[in-house]
Amino acid sequence: MTITATKAKDQLAQLLERARSGVERIIIEKHGKPAAVLVSVEDLRRLERLDALERATKHQPLAGTVLRFDDPFEPVSSGDWNSDQ
């Protein structure tokens, strides 16, 4: 469902109930463009888990590849990387 911000303001109680129950996600438009979405708390938690998983796996290919890093202010030399992985 898509609704204008003005209508959403007038119908907030009903829209909150629809989102809360998980019946639908409500897109709120301002000046004809999507500005926000009302979703259930369950949907929000699902999105947060997905975001956390995405962040965790984004750099996963590099995990465990630095063999030694004694001084964080010095550049990492080629010998500090494990090229076998």
Number of C-alpha atoms within 10 A of each C-alpha: 9 12 18 16 19 12 11 18 12 10 12 13 10 11 20 17 13 17 19 17 14 14 11 15 19 19 19 21 18 13 8 10 10 14 12 12 15 17 20 20 13 13 15 12 11 12 12 12 12 12 11 12 11 12 11 10 11 10 9 11 9 12 9 10 14 14 10 12 13 9 8 7 7 8 9 14 9 9 10 14 16 13 9 5 9
